[in-house]
Amino acid sequence: MRTRSFVFAVLAVMALAPAAQAGCGIEIRFENRMDRQITLDDRLTKVRTVGPGTNPVAVGPWRRLFDDGFSLPANSMRVKHVSLAQGCNAGSRQFKFVFAAGQEIRQVDKIVVIPIDKKFKVRIREWD
């Protein structure tokens, strides 16, 4: 009987404990509008929180967004799903995407209001 009481007490405490904040799933659509293949540099592609949302946070440190890079053939598209560490209500995020196109390096910067835009596009195109 004592063991059963202990089990119920543990379950009651677990029910009252706050749930860990889950990550935030987003969808990124990459569009290569160049006439050559590009490759994402996973070490230099980063994300950070930058400000107010429904749960405001301070500007955060840059963190890697992907564990590995990928290539996109000329004039192609690819969708990647990513889970951000903080919940979706943690505010806007600043993204820095770095691509190699032959000897050229292309960087695409984007600020996204995650509570609103969980899906967004990143376009890589020739210099204007």
QUIUR-V308269 format. One line per field, one symbol per residue. phi: phi as a letter, one per 20 degrees, with the letter a starting at -180 (. if undefined). Layout:
# QUIUR-V308269
phi = ???
This chain:
# QUIUR-V308269
phi = .ffffffffffffffefffffffceccddecedeebfccfeffeecbbfcrfbfcgcfgeffcfecebebdcfglccbdcdcdffeffefofcddcdccdcmeeddcddbdceggddecbdcddcfff
